[in-house]
Amino acid sequence: MKKDISQLAPERILVCQQRQIGDVVLSTPAFTLLRRAYPQAELHLATEKKCVPVVSNNPNIDRIWAFDRDSGLLSRFGQLVEMRRTRFDLVIDFQQLPRCRTAVLASGASVRLSYPPKWYNRPLYTHWNAMDMGYAVKAKMSVMRPLGIEWNGERPRMYPTQQERNEAESFLDGIGIKPEHVLVTVDATHWSDARRWPAGHFSTLMNALLEERPFLRFLLLYGPGEKDQVQMVFDGVKRKECCHINPEVLQIRQTAAIMEHACLHLGNCSAPRHFALAVGTPTFTMVGSNSGFSWTFPSPDHDYIANRVDCWCKRDTCENGTFRCMTELLPETVLPFVLDKLPRSGDFEE
């Protein structure tokens, strides 16, 4: 029988969530819960360098250990030595990827908690708990149940600085967003065709929304290498003055600060929907081959629509090459659901 850790009083805690960017956003409720349970403890996060922007300025995180994939062996070893010297009491591993497992080993923590590991990884962990089914945050937070910690609907959070908020206001003013307009951020990108709603569908939906709500203004978001995807959407929008593509990729924290001004984030199931959630902006998502239930925060402000075709597969590719779960989810079907999420006039208040 494993030692009871529900009365543990750790002074230094390391949380391991290596990647991806959206998953790191979804790990942030852990720090809300840990700070509440252990107000005097130091809370540390180990994650990849590319994910650091989504957790920067989080008041519940005392230190971020950034895994740099481009660093040399000597630098990586030095980081592990420093982890060891930090003398962690508790490490919580949400992912069990190689860099996470190395950090667990290096931590020297007497309590090493995770979800049930493969038999060959069990010596790394002292405690584990099976994840709950359902929403991803609920599942992730259930790992901490042996500590007496329960998830009660705490949402993921990002914390833009005041400077970032000021810059977001300047950006929106610069692209012509006026007080009488209502901003909708749009993420029409995804690396998987099975999870990317067709560009033409986005254009048709946006045209229909502008017919019903002419005060709307759309900001098309994209990441590195994705501009062509959003350009196809923009090309299909009739009222070009109501839609904006930035010439350069907006940085993660800049995007989050801009999203605070939006009445809705509309898009595919990818990281930007989690950014919107994390700054308190409602979301509506077109879901393809994956599970909308698992990735949608349980709140009326966050909803999704899915076309559950008879070949629904939960895979990243389509064996039939038809992508029916996306292509047959028509704009006219989506339209009334999105309209229901939008104000009826341009008097939206943030």
Residue frames as qw, qx, qy, qz and C-alpha x, y, z in Angstrom:
[[0.000, 0.887, 0.462, 0.000, 0.00, 0.00, 0.00],
 [0.405, 0.494, -0.024, 0.769, 1.33, 3.42, -0.96],
 [0.279, -0.276, -0.462, 0.796, 1.95, 6.01, 1.72],
 [0.045, 0.853, 0.520, -0.018, -0.93, 8.44, 2.34],
 [0.406, 0.059, 0.062, 0.910, 0.08, 11.87, 0.99],
 [0.096, -0.773, -0.507, -0.369, -3.17, 13.73, 1.61],
 [0.437, -0.877, -0.126, 0.156, -1.55, 15.53, 4.57],
 [0.715, 0.133, 0.074, 0.683, 1.69, 16.32, 2.78],
 [0.104, -0.954, -0.101, 0.261, 3.13, 19.79, 3.47],
 [0.758, 0.234, 0.175, 0.584, 5.64, 20.38, 0.67],
 [0.219, -0.747, 0.008, 0.628, 7.84, 23.48, 0.57],
 [0.119, 0.530, -0.518, -0.661, 8.91, 23.17, -3.08],
 [0.718, 0.340, 0.587, -0.159, 6.77, 21.63, -5.83],
 [0.009, -0.366, 0.625, 0.689, 7.74, 20.92, -9.44],
 [0.707, 0.454, 0.421, -0.343, 5.01, 20.44, -12.07],
 [0.267, -0.258, 0.719, 0.588, 6.06, 18.84, -15.38],
 [0.603, 0.641, 0.434, -0.189, 4.07, 19.66, -18.53],
 [0.512, -0.222, 0.461, 0.690, 6.50, 19.58, -21.42],
 [0.134, 0.115, -0.463, -0.868, 4.21, 20.49, -24.33],
 [0.370, 0.447, 0.355, 0.733, 2.15, 21.37, -26.45],
 [0.026, 0.205, -0.125, 0.970, 1.30, 25.05, -26.13],
 [0.571, -0.378, -0.282, -0.672, -2.44, 24.44, -25.69],
 [0.786, -0.291, -0.539, 0.089, -1.81, 21.62, -23.21],
 [0.414, 0.006, -0.421, 0.807, 0.41, 23.89, -21.13],
 [0.294, -0.312, -0.029, -0.903, -2.43, 26.46, -21.01],
 [0.757, -0.335, -0.389, -0.405, -4.72, 23.66, -19.80],
 [0.689, -0.118, -0.576, 0.424, -2.26, 22.80, -17.03],
 [0.086, 0.426, -0.249, 0.866, -2.51, 26.25, -15.40],
 [0.655, -0.555, -0.137, -0.495, -5.43, 25.35, -13.09],
 [0.833, -0.145, -0.434, 0.310, -2.97, 23.07, -11.31],
 [0.374, 0.188, -0.322, 0.849, -1.17, 26.14, -10.00],
 [0.413, -0.472, -0.048, -0.777, -4.42, 27.74, -8.86],
 [0.862, -0.365, -0.284, -0.207, -5.24, 24.57, -6.92],
 [0.762, -0.008, -0.390, 0.517, -1.71, 24.04, -5.58],
 [0.118, 0.383, -0.234, 0.886, -1.45, 27.66, -4.41],
 [0.610, -0.478, -0.085, -0.626, -4.75, 27.24, -2.58],
 [0.921, -0.264, -0.286, 0.005, -3.66, 23.98, -0.97],
 [0.761, -0.248, -0.110, 0.589, -0.09, 25.04, -0.18],
 [0.121, 0.979, 0.136, 0.094, -0.03, 28.85, 0.08],
 [0.360, -0.841, 0.355, 0.193, 3.53, 28.97, 1.42],
 [0.813, -0.032, 0.479, 0.330, 5.08, 26.54, -1.08],
 [0.046, 0.565, -0.477, -0.672, 7.29, 27.46, -4.02],
 [0.775, 0.415, 0.452, -0.149, 5.59, 26.38, -7.25],
 [0.113, -0.521, 0.615, 0.581, 7.79, 25.55, -10.24],
 [0.816, 0.467, 0.217, -0.263, 6.93, 24.50, -13.78],
 [0.365, -0.346, 0.704, 0.501, 9.09, 22.51, -16.21],
 [0.645, 0.635, 0.383, -0.184, 8.07, 23.03, -19.84],
 [0.662, 0.285, 0.334, 0.607, 9.50, 23.57, -23.31],
 [0.243, -0.277, 0.022, 0.929, 10.91, 26.99, -24.14],
 [0.081, -0.255, -0.546, -0.794, 8.26, 27.60, -26.83],
 [0.391, -0.603, -0.677, -0.159, 5.51, 27.21, -24.19],
 [0.369, -0.241, -0.422, 0.792, 6.90, 29.76, -21.73],
 [0.091, -0.192, -0.139, -0.967, 4.85, 32.71, -23.10],
 [0.524, -0.455, -0.531, -0.487, 1.53, 31.15, -22.02],
 [0.687, -0.530, -0.453, 0.204, 2.64, 30.89, -18.39],
 [0.379, 0.176, -0.196, 0.887, 4.74, 34.07, -18.06],
 [0.194, -0.308, 0.129, -0.922, 3.42, 36.58, -15.50],
 [0.678, -0.410, -0.554, -0.256, 1.30, 33.89, -13.81],
 [0.259, -0.691, 0.383, -0.555, 1.23, 34.98, -10.14],
 [0.893, -0.324, 0.205, -0.234, 0.95, 31.37, -8.98],
 [0.924, 0.221, -0.074, 0.303, 4.18, 30.21, -10.64],
 [0.439, -0.839, 0.182, 0.265, 7.40, 31.12, -8.83],
 [0.164, -0.591, 0.645, 0.457, 9.83, 29.74, -11.39],
 [0.859, 0.451, 0.043, -0.238, 9.74, 28.31, -14.91],
 [0.498, -0.402, 0.683, 0.351, 12.32, 25.74, -15.97],
 [0.636, 0.627, -0.112, -0.436, 12.49, 26.00, -19.76],
 [0.770, -0.044, 0.572, 0.280, 13.54, 22.94, -21.75],
 [0.290, 0.763, -0.302, -0.493, 15.48, 24.28, -24.73],
 [0.936, 0.233, 0.264, 0.018, 15.59, 21.72, -27.53],
 [0.599, 0.737, -0.174, 0.260, 18.53, 23.55, -29.09],
 [0.343, -0.818, 0.436, -0.151, 20.68, 23.54, -25.97],
 [0.508, 0.447, -0.733, 0.071, 23.75, 21.33, -25.73],
 [0.776, -0.249, -0.575, 0.071, 24.26, 18.37, -23.43],
 [0.406, 0.030, -0.478, 0.778, 26.35, 20.40, -20.99],
 [0.260, -0.235, 0.061, -0.934, 23.61, 23.02, -20.62],
 [0.741, -0.289, -0.411, -0.445, 20.95, 20.34, -20.12],
 [0.705, -0.138, -0.597, 0.356, 23.07, 18.59, -17.53],
 [0.170, 0.134, -0.356, 0.909, 23.64, 21.87, -15.69],
 [0.497, -0.307, -0.134, -0.801, 19.89, 22.45, -15.55],
 [0.814, -0.258, -0.502, -0.136, 19.31, 19.01, -14.06],
 [0.536, -0.011, -0.537, 0.651, 22.02, 19.60, -11.45],
 [0.109, -0.213, 0.187, -0.953, 20.34, 22.87, -10.49],
 [0.694, -0.317, -0.344, -0.548, 17.00, 21.07, -10.20],
 [0.755, -0.166, -0.588, 0.238, 18.60, 18.58, -7.85],
 [0.330, 0.053, -0.421, 0.843, 20.02, 21.36, -5.71],
 [0.352, -0.376, -0.121, -0.849, 16.57, 22.97, -5.44],
 [0.016, -0.012, -0.903, 0.429, 15.51, 20.05, -3.22],
 [0.546, -0.185, -0.320, -0.752, 11.92, 19.55, -4.33],
 [0.394, -0.101, 0.773, -0.488, 9.57, 17.78, -1.92],
 [0.619, 0.420, 0.620, -0.238, 6.92, 16.95, -4.51],
 [0.054, 0.288, -0.583, -0.758, 6.95, 16.53, -8.27],
 [0.626, 0.436, 0.527, -0.376, 3.78, 16.16, -10.35],
 [0.124, -0.238, 0.716, 0.644, 4.24, 14.80, -13.86],
 [0.602, 0.445, 0.304, -0.589, 1.28, 15.35, -16.18],
 [0.634, 0.626, -0.262, -0.370, 2.92, 13.95, -19.31],
 [0.832, -0.258, 0.477, 0.114, 5.68, 11.36, -18.73],
 [0.683, 0.713, -0.129, 0.097, 7.62, 12.43, -21.83],
 [0.822, 0.111, -0.265, 0.491, 11.40, 11.83, -21.80],
 [0.202, 0.483, -0.258, 0.812, 12.33, 15.34, -20.62],
 [0.606, -0.562, 0.023, -0.562, 9.63, 15.13, -17.93],
 [0.951, -0.237, -0.192, 0.054, 10.89, 11.77, -16.73],
 [0.628, 0.281, -0.299, 0.662, 14.43, 13.11, -16.60],
 [0.139, -0.564, 0.191, -0.791, 13.23, 16.06, -14.50],
 [0.824, -0.452, -0.105, -0.324, 11.35, 13.69, -12.19],
 [0.902, -0.044, -0.251, 0.348, 14.52, 11.68, -11.68],
 [0.425, 0.388, -0.236, 0.784, 16.68, 14.77, -11.21],
 [0.358, -0.708, -0.079, -0.603, 14.26, 16.40, -8.76],
 [0.296, 0.167, -0.794, 0.505, 15.14, 14.04, -5.94],
 [0.524, -0.325, 0.092, -0.782, 11.62, 14.54, -4.59],
 [0.199, -0.103, 0.923, -0.314, 10.45, 12.02, -2.03],
 [0.520, 0.472, 0.634, -0.325, 6.93, 12.11, -3.54],
 [0.032, 0.266, -0.602, -0.752, 6.69, 11.72, -7.33],
 [0.485, 0.409, 0.638, -0.436, 3.10, 11.73, -8.52],
 [0.186, 0.236, -0.586, -0.752, 1.61, 11.01, -11.96],
 [0.840, 0.119, -0.029, -0.529, -1.03, 9.01, -13.78],
 [0.897, -0.175, 0.404, 0.024, -0.49, 5.21, -13.98],
 [0.127, 0.718, -0.581, -0.361, 2.84, 4.70, -15.77],
 [0.837, 0.298, -0.442, -0.125, 3.96, 1.88, -18.01],
 [0.911, -0.392, -0.077, 0.104, 5.56, -0.94, -16.03],
 [0.756, 0.171, -0.092, 0.625, 9.05, 0.09, -17.08],
 [0.098, 0.596, -0.092, 0.791, 8.53, 3.65, -15.79],
 [0.642, -0.657, -0.346, -0.190, 7.03, 2.70, -12.44],
 [0.707, -0.270, -0.290, 0.586, 10.32, 2.95, -10.50],
 [0.234, 0.342, 0.024, 0.910, 10.36, 6.69, -11.32],
 [0.394, -0.491, -0.122, -0.767, 7.11, 7.37, -9.46],
 [0.004, 0.061, -0.838, 0.542, 6.06, 6.80, -5.86],
 [0.351, 0.437, 0.644, -0.520, 2.35, 7.51, -6.40],
 [0.082, -0.018, -0.590, -0.803, -0.09, 7.57, -9.28],
 [0.400, 0.388, 0.598, -0.576, -3.79, 8.07, -9.87],
 [0.339, 0.373, 0.753, 0.424, -5.95, 7.13, -12.85],
 [0.063, 0.064, -0.123, -0.988, -7.24, 10.13, -14.77],
 [0.444, 0.467, 0.565, -0.515, -10.94, 10.92, -14.82],
 [0.369, 0.401, 0.672, 0.501, -12.77, 10.75, -18.13],
 [0.088, 0.896, 0.423, -0.101, -14.16, 13.89, -19.75],
 [0.203, 0.970, -0.064, 0.120, -12.83, 17.41, -20.14],
 [0.722, 0.390, -0.359, 0.445, -9.05, 17.57, -20.45],
 [0.039, -0.593, 0.431, -0.679, -8.52, 19.85, -17.45],
 [0.799, -0.375, 0.173, -0.436, -10.70, 17.67, -15.26],
 [0.970, 0.109, -0.185, 0.110, -8.72, 14.63, -16.36],
 [0.506, 0.508, -0.400, 0.572, -5.37, 16.30, -15.77],
 [0.264, -0.585, 0.368, -0.673, -6.28, 17.70, -12.35],
 [0.910, -0.291, -0.053, -0.290, -7.53, 14.30, -11.16],
 [0.724, 0.296, -0.492, 0.383, -3.87, 13.19, -11.03],
 [0.082, 0.435, -0.482, 0.756, -3.60, 15.31, -7.87],
 [0.710, -0.462, -0.265, -0.462, -6.43, 13.56, -6.03],
 [0.789, -0.190, -0.484, 0.328, -4.07, 11.61, -3.72],
 [0.284, 0.159, -0.308, 0.894, -3.01, 15.02, -2.36],
 [0.013, -0.589, -0.666, 0.458, -6.62, 15.73, -1.41],
 [0.079, 0.400, -0.173, -0.896, -6.94, 18.22, -4.28],
 [0.419, 0.496, 0.759, 0.057, -10.08, 18.25, -6.44],
 [0.086, 0.081, 0.378, 0.918, -10.91, 20.29, -9.53],
 [0.138, 0.604, 0.673, -0.405, -14.08, 22.37, -9.09],
 [0.405, 0.804, 0.415, 0.130, -14.32, 24.15, -12.42],
 [0.266, -0.763, 0.197, 0.556, -11.24, 26.38, -12.14],
 [0.716, 0.687, 0.118, 0.032, -10.51, 27.55, -15.68],
 [0.725, 0.079, 0.092, 0.678, -7.14, 27.90, -17.35],
 [0.065, -0.965, -0.126, 0.219, -5.64, 31.37, -17.10],
 [0.618, 0.292, 0.051, 0.728, -3.20, 33.61, -18.92],
 [0.289, -0.821, -0.260, 0.418, -2.14, 36.95, -17.48],
 [0.476, 0.641, 0.130, 0.588, -1.33, 39.72, -19.98],
 [0.402, -0.300, -0.266, 0.823, 0.68, 42.57, -18.49],
 [0.141, 0.822, 0.303, -0.461, -0.63, 46.13, -18.49],
 [0.035, -0.566, 0.481, 0.669, 1.89, 47.00, -21.19],
 [0.145, 0.084, 0.906, 0.388, 0.63, 44.14, -23.34],
 [0.166, 0.684, 0.687, -0.180, -2.94, 45.34, -22.82],
 [0.061, 0.787, -0.025, -0.613, -1.97, 48.87, -23.84],
 [0.076, -0.354, 0.711, 0.602, -0.23, 47.54, -26.94],
 [0.206, 0.357, 0.900, 0.145, -3.30, 45.46, -27.82],
 [0.170, 0.803, 0.419, -0.389, -5.49, 48.56, -27.66],
 [0.017, 0.688, -0.350, -0.635, -3.05, 50.42, -29.92],
 [0.187, -0.073, 0.881, 0.429, -2.99, 47.51, -32.35],
 [0.219, 0.568, 0.793, -0.021, -6.78, 47.37, -32.60],
 [0.120, 0.841, 0.143, -0.508, -7.00, 51.11, -33.06],
 [0.106, -0.538, 0.574, 0.609, -4.37, 50.86, -35.79],
 [0.118, 0.099, 0.902, 0.404, -6.37, 48.32, -37.80],
 [0.283, -0.201, -0.332, -0.877, -9.53, 50.39, -37.60],
 [0.384, -0.448, -0.805, 0.064, -11.46, 48.69, -34.78],
 [0.125, -0.406, 0.072, -0.902, -13.71, 51.45, -33.44],
 [0.258, -0.042, 0.695, -0.670, -15.96, 51.56, -30.35],
 [0.709, 0.211, 0.093, -0.667, -19.04, 50.77, -32.47],
 [0.643, 0.327, -0.659, -0.212, -17.45, 47.58, -33.78],
 [0.835, -0.366, 0.342, -0.229, -17.52, 44.12, -32.20],
 [0.182, 0.614, -0.758, -0.123, -14.36, 42.05, -32.54],
 [0.971, -0.047, 0.176, -0.154, -14.36, 38.32, -33.34],
 [0.105, -0.616, 0.750, 0.219, -11.03, 36.51, -33.48],
 [0.918, 0.281, -0.013, -0.280, -10.94, 33.66, -36.00],
 [0.310, -0.502, 0.787, 0.178, -8.58, 30.69, -36.09],
 [0.838, 0.401, -0.037, -0.367, -9.08, 28.97, -39.45],
 [0.375, 0.602, -0.705, 0.005, -5.80, 27.05, -39.26],
 [0.830, -0.351, 0.406, -0.151, -4.78, 23.56, -38.22],
 [0.061, -0.528, 0.796, 0.289, -1.96, 21.21, -39.20],
 [0.292, 0.115, 0.949, 0.041, -4.47, 18.37, -39.73],
 [0.281, -0.089, -0.514, -0.806, -6.97, 18.43, -42.60],
 [0.415, -0.391, -0.817, -0.083, -9.23, 16.27, -40.42],
 [0.322, -0.620, -0.510, 0.502, -9.47, 19.09, -37.88],
 [0.096, -0.286, 0.132, 0.944, -9.45, 22.12, -40.18],
 [0.433, 0.670, 0.526, -0.294, -12.82, 23.40, -41.31],
 [0.580, 0.402, 0.415, 0.575, -12.57, 24.32, -45.02],
 [0.212, -0.208, 0.001, 0.955, -11.48, 27.87, -45.82],
 [0.178, -0.280, -0.529, -0.781, -14.49, 28.36, -48.08],
 [0.442, -0.592, -0.674, -0.017, -16.81, 27.40, -45.23],
 [0.373, -0.466, -0.307, 0.742, -15.20, 30.03, -43.00],
 [0.057, -0.024, 0.269, 0.961, -15.59, 32.70, -45.71],
 [0.309, -0.428, -0.658, -0.536, -19.23, 31.79, -46.33],
 [0.465, -0.597, -0.598, 0.264, -19.99, 31.85, -42.61],
 [0.309, -0.365, -0.140, 0.867, -18.28, 35.21, -42.11],
 [0.072, -0.162, -0.437, -0.882, -20.18, 36.72, -45.07],
 [0.413, -0.541, -0.672, -0.291, -23.46, 35.48, -43.58],
 [0.459, -0.532, -0.465, 0.539, -22.55, 36.83, -40.15],
 [0.177, -0.176, 0.069, 0.966, -21.81, 40.25, -41.66],
 [0.223, -0.384, -0.589, -0.675, -25.20, 40.22, -43.36],
 [0.524, -0.626, -0.576, -0.053, -26.84, 39.71, -39.98],
 [0.516, -0.767, -0.109, 0.365, -24.38, 41.72, -37.85],
 [0.570, 0.725, 0.023, 0.386, -22.70, 44.37, -40.06],
 [0.219, -0.910, 0.278, -0.217, -20.85, 45.84, -37.08],
 [0.918, -0.286, 0.202, 0.183, -18.68, 42.72, -36.69],
 [0.297, 0.818, -0.491, -0.035, -14.96, 42.89, -37.37],
 [0.995, -0.069, 0.012, 0.068, -12.89, 39.74, -37.85],
 [0.056, -0.796, 0.601, 0.048, -9.22, 39.25, -37.00],
 [0.954, 0.196, -0.223, -0.047, -7.75, 36.19, -38.71],
 [0.488, -0.707, 0.513, 0.004, -5.08, 34.53, -36.58],
 [0.913, 0.340, -0.221, 0.048, -2.29, 32.34, -37.87],
 [0.679, -0.615, 0.325, 0.236, 1.01, 30.85, -36.79],
 [0.107, -0.605, 0.638, 0.464, 4.32, 30.28, -38.56],
 [0.070, -0.100, 0.901, 0.417, 3.77, 28.74, -41.99],
 [0.196, 0.485, 0.837, -0.161, -0.02, 29.12, -41.85],
 [0.138, 0.463, 0.013, -0.875, -0.61, 32.44, -43.62],
 [0.201, 0.051, -0.731, -0.650, -1.71, 30.74, -46.85],
 [0.127, -0.401, -0.904, 0.072, -4.53, 29.02, -44.95],
 [0.008, 0.661, 0.467, -0.587, -5.99, 32.30, -43.70],
 [0.045, 0.340, -0.371, -0.863, -5.36, 34.09, -46.99],
 [0.122, -0.220, -0.864, -0.436, -7.82, 31.69, -48.63],
 [0.113, -0.636, -0.702, 0.300, -10.40, 32.66, -46.03],
 [0.063, -0.588, -0.061, 0.804, -9.75, 36.37, -46.50],
 [0.003, 0.111, -0.629, -0.769, -10.01, 36.07, -50.28],
 [0.148, -0.411, -0.853, -0.285, -13.54, 34.72, -49.90],
 [0.106, -0.620, -0.527, 0.572, -14.77, 37.48, -47.59],
 [0.301, 0.727, 0.453, 0.420, -16.78, 40.06, -49.55],
 [0.145, -0.966, -0.025, -0.211, -16.38, 43.02, -47.21],
 [0.737, 0.236, -0.345, 0.531, -12.62, 43.18, -46.94],
 [0.014, -0.603, 0.268, -0.752, -12.77, 46.23, -44.66],
 [0.741, -0.486, 0.091, -0.455, -14.39, 44.02, -42.01],
 [0.982, -0.128, 0.017, 0.139, -11.61, 41.43, -41.95],
 [0.032, 0.893, -0.447, 0.040, -7.93, 41.81, -41.08],
 [0.951, -0.006, -0.102, 0.292, -4.84, 39.66, -41.57],
 [0.322, -0.874, 0.263, 0.250, -1.73, 40.99, -39.88],
 [0.576, 0.699, -0.420, -0.050, 1.31, 41.05, -42.18],
 [0.257, 0.421, -0.814, 0.306, 3.35, 39.28, -39.52],
 [0.607, -0.321, -0.726, 0.028, 2.52, 36.49, -37.09],
 [0.403, -0.730, 0.130, -0.536, 1.11, 37.87, -33.86],
 [0.227, 0.309, -0.830, 0.406, 3.05, 36.66, -30.85],
 [0.416, -0.363, -0.833, 0.037, 1.28, 34.43, -28.31],
 [0.220, -0.460, -0.533, 0.676, 1.01, 37.00, -25.54],
 [0.128, 0.164, -0.197, -0.958, 0.01, 39.72, -27.99],
 [0.375, -0.220, -0.748, -0.501, -2.75, 37.44, -29.27],
 [0.357, -0.447, -0.769, 0.286, -4.03, 36.77, -25.75],
 [0.091, -0.383, -0.272, 0.878, -4.14, 40.48, -24.91],
 [0.259, 0.041, -0.431, -0.863, -6.05, 41.21, -28.13],
 [0.369, -0.292, -0.855, -0.216, -8.50, 38.38, -27.38],
 [0.136, -0.377, -0.634, 0.661, -9.49, 40.15, -24.16],
 [0.217, 0.320, -0.021, -0.922, -11.23, 42.70, -26.41],
 [0.299, -0.024, -0.772, -0.561, -13.15, 40.11, -28.46],
 [0.674, -0.125, 0.226, -0.692, -16.75, 39.13, -27.84],
 [0.956, 0.070, 0.241, -0.152, -16.08, 35.66, -29.31],
 [0.090, -0.527, 0.774, 0.340, -13.31, 33.44, -30.57],
 [0.865, 0.336, 0.140, -0.345, -14.41, 31.33, -33.55],
 [0.268, 0.664, -0.673, -0.189, -12.35, 28.55, -35.02],
 [0.797, 0.129, -0.588, -0.051, -10.92, 25.08, -35.17],
 [0.819, -0.574, -0.020, -0.010, -9.88, 22.96, -32.21],
 [0.710, 0.311, -0.251, 0.580, -6.36, 24.23, -31.57],
 [0.477, -0.190, -0.426, 0.744, -4.35, 26.33, -29.12],
 [0.029, -0.255, -0.033, -0.966, -5.98, 29.75, -29.74],
 [0.566, -0.525, -0.448, -0.452, -9.31, 28.52, -28.38],
 [0.707, -0.415, -0.442, 0.364, -7.50, 27.78, -25.11],
 [0.299, 0.079, -0.127, 0.943, -5.91, 31.25, -25.14],
 [0.307, -0.442, -0.279, -0.795, -9.39, 32.76, -25.44],
 [0.715, -0.501, -0.482, -0.073, -10.68, 30.63, -22.58],
 [0.661, -0.214, -0.353, 0.627, -7.68, 31.64, -20.48],
 [0.129, 0.036, -0.089, 0.987, -8.44, 35.37, -20.82],
 [0.231, 0.399, 0.636, -0.619, -12.19, 35.00, -20.31],
 [0.373, 0.327, -0.333, -0.802, -13.39, 35.27, -23.92],
 [0.803, 0.188, 0.448, -0.345, -16.26, 32.98, -25.06],
 [0.057, -0.373, 0.804, 0.460, -15.47, 30.42, -27.74],
 [0.838, 0.313, 0.253, -0.369, -17.24, 28.49, -30.48],
 [0.202, -0.484, 0.792, 0.313, -15.41, 25.65, -32.20],
 [0.834, 0.333, -0.221, -0.382, -15.95, 23.58, -35.31],
 [0.523, -0.445, 0.726, -0.037, -14.77, 20.10, -34.33],
 [0.603, 0.410, -0.569, -0.381, -13.68, 17.46, -36.83],
 [0.758, 0.074, -0.647, -0.040, -12.29, 14.01, -36.11],
 [0.265, 0.138, -0.725, 0.620, -11.45, 14.64, -32.45],
 [0.314, -0.580, -0.741, 0.130, -13.65, 14.89, -29.38],
 [0.046, -0.649, -0.067, -0.757, -15.26, 18.25, -28.75],
 [0.695, -0.659, -0.219, -0.186, -16.41, 17.17, -25.29],
 [0.830, -0.252, -0.159, 0.472, -12.86, 16.45, -24.13],
 [0.481, 0.093, 0.033, 0.871, -11.53, 19.86, -25.18],
 [0.133, -0.611, -0.276, -0.730, -14.41, 22.21, -24.38],
 [0.043, 0.081, -0.607, 0.789, -14.65, 23.94, -21.01],
 [0.161, -0.516, -0.839, -0.059, -18.02, 23.08, -19.38],
 [0.006, -0.470, -0.294, 0.832, -19.70, 26.47, -19.49],
 [0.459, 0.737, 0.484, -0.108, -22.46, 28.12, -21.57],
 [0.085, 0.887, -0.230, -0.391, -19.81, 30.57, -22.80],
 [0.039, -0.502, 0.799, 0.327, -17.91, 27.77, -24.53],
 [0.808, 0.284, 0.399, -0.329, -19.53, 25.56, -27.13],
 [0.112, -0.355, 0.777, 0.508, -18.75, 23.48, -30.19],
 [0.806, 0.348, 0.097, -0.469, -20.45, 21.84, -33.12],
 [0.243, -0.351, 0.868, 0.254, -19.50, 18.52, -34.68],
 [0.745, 0.284, -0.270, -0.539, -20.71, 16.48, -37.62],
 [0.508, -0.310, 0.796, -0.110, -20.68, 12.91, -36.39],
 [0.653, 0.381, -0.460, -0.465, -20.58, 11.08, -39.71],
 [0.977, -0.122, 0.034, -0.173, -20.74, 7.28, -39.88],
 [0.835, 0.297, -0.253, 0.389, -16.98, 7.12, -40.51],
 [0.236, -0.893, 0.247, -0.294, -15.98, 9.29, -37.54],
 [0.880, 0.170, -0.372, 0.242, -12.54, 7.97, -36.63],
 [0.534, -0.833, 0.077, 0.120, -10.80, 10.26, -34.06],
 [0.789, -0.032, 0.228, 0.569, -7.69, 10.19, -36.27],
 [0.154, -0.665, 0.140, 0.717, -5.49, 12.95, -37.66],
 [0.096, 0.255, -0.659, -0.701, -5.92, 11.78, -41.25],
 [0.743, 0.256, 0.229, -0.574, -8.88, 10.58, -43.31],
 [0.493, -0.117, 0.828, 0.239, -8.50, 7.08, -44.75],
 [0.507, 0.612, 0.605, 0.044, -11.22, 7.85, -47.30],
 [0.364, 0.018, 0.257, 0.895, -9.66, 11.18, -48.26],
 [0.061, -0.664, -0.564, -0.487, -13.06, 12.90, -48.02],
 [0.165, -0.007, -0.438, 0.884, -12.85, 14.60, -44.58],
 [0.263, -0.549, -0.632, -0.480, -16.64, 14.43, -44.41],
 [0.436, -0.608, -0.532, 0.397, -16.71, 15.36, -40.72],
 [0.214, -0.458, -0.004, 0.863, -15.43, 18.78, -41.81],
 [0.000, -0.010, -0.544, -0.839, -16.62, 19.27, -45.37],
 [0.282, -0.472, -0.745, -0.377, -20.21, 18.22, -44.64],
 [0.259, -0.619, -0.490, 0.556, -20.45, 20.52, -41.62],
 [0.301, 0.597, 0.414, 0.617, -22.01, 23.31, -43.64],
 [0.140, 0.115, -0.200, 0.963, -21.88, 27.06, -42.88],
 [0.461, -0.374, -0.270, -0.758, -25.67, 27.32, -42.91],
 [0.748, -0.380, -0.543, 0.028, -25.77, 24.71, -40.15],
 [0.546, -0.142, -0.384, 0.731, -23.21, 26.56, -38.05],
 [0.050, 0.452, 0.124, 0.882, -24.64, 30.07, -38.60],
 [0.506, -0.675, -0.263, -0.468, -27.53, 30.09, -36.09],
 [0.797, -0.426, -0.293, 0.311, -25.35, 28.72, -33.32],
 [0.498, 0.050, -0.081, 0.862, -22.74, 31.43, -33.83],
 [0.131, -0.562, -0.225, -0.785, -25.38, 34.17, -34.11],
 [0.663, -0.637, -0.369, -0.136, -26.71, 33.06, -30.76],
 [0.721, -0.323, -0.196, 0.581, -23.27, 33.81, -29.25],
 [0.344, 0.211, 0.118, 0.907, -23.06, 37.32, -30.69],
 [0.077, 0.476, 0.396, -0.782, -24.61, 40.63, -29.57],
 [0.393, 0.657, 0.631, 0.130, -27.50, 41.91, -31.66],
 [0.195, 0.969, 0.053, 0.142, -26.04, 45.40, -31.86],
 [0.617, 0.455, -0.318, 0.558, -22.65, 47.06, -31.68],
 [0.348, -0.768, 0.199, -0.499, -23.03, 47.87, -27.98],
 [0.891, -0.118, -0.389, 0.203, -20.93, 44.95, -26.76],
 [0.266, -0.860, 0.335, -0.278, -19.21, 45.78, -23.49],
 [0.570, 0.351, -0.703, 0.241, -15.96, 44.02, -22.58]]
